[in-house]
Amino acid sequence: MIVNQATRGSYLLLLGLLTATPASAEKFDDLAQSLIRLRGEVEELQTQLDTEKQDHKSRMDALSSQMADLSIENRRQKLALEKMAQALEKLQAAKAAKLSSEEVLLPVVAASLENLRVVVADGLPFKTDERLAELDSLKTQLESGNLDPKRAANRIWAFIEDEIRLTRENGLYSQTIALNGKNVLAEVAKLGAMFIYFQTSENQVGMAQRKPGGWQFVELSDTAARQRINALFDSLKKQIRQGYFELPNPFES
């Protein structure tokens, strides 16, 4: 029988495959197992990547919601400042016009006191009782005749300037807060007119949160949140009032 060169090559290749040594077959098996393992690792990594993408999206959605809450509170504080500025403008106008009649100045002063009381009561719970008591004292003196409208206008003017200054200041203060149904003396860190965090001698740590019924002081149990607040207090005690601080969000939905 005559076998051409190409056919002879095919026979030789087939013969080589059929007569492959056990060692060669084992190498093929190892290679197949490696490919299977690598494919499994790739699929696992893809699953992890998909999970990370979903987690990232969830975090971004949560941050967007928090930013919206902060924006609402910021607008609320701006409105409060605008009301204070309007009251200040009315007092300035009254003084500029050199109103000598107490009957004309009295309703302006009385209205300013009422507006300020609403703003303070609804605002950040920083020494609220003391600030309201000062306004109530002015009202009592005004109504009793112990304080004439002109002097009352000057006192209100000074009060408004103090309130505006408080919105720009960060610092540590001591005040009594309502916590878990009790009045507790606490050290508070006030950040402008938006945030208050607190520490007590009983190692209670937390923040003021705006609830549907008004502001409340809430103790935190989360370890990471407590550590961040404690770090803020440490920095303020060291007179470090500027920098990057990661803090719990009291307006988080």
Secondary structure, 3 states (H helix, E strand, C coil): CCCCHHHHHHHHHHHHHHCCCHHHHHHHHHHHHHHHHHHHHHHHHHHHHHHHHHHHHHHHHHHHHHHHHHHHHHHHHHHHHHHHHHHHHHHHHHHHCCCCCHHHHHHHHHHHHHHHHHHHHHCCCCCHHHHHHHHHHHHHHHHHCCCCHHHHHHHHHHHHHHHHHHCCCEEEEEEEEEECCEEEEEEEEEECCCEEEEEECCCCEEEEEEECCEEEEEECCCHHHHHHHHHHHHHHHCCCCCCCCCCCCCCCC
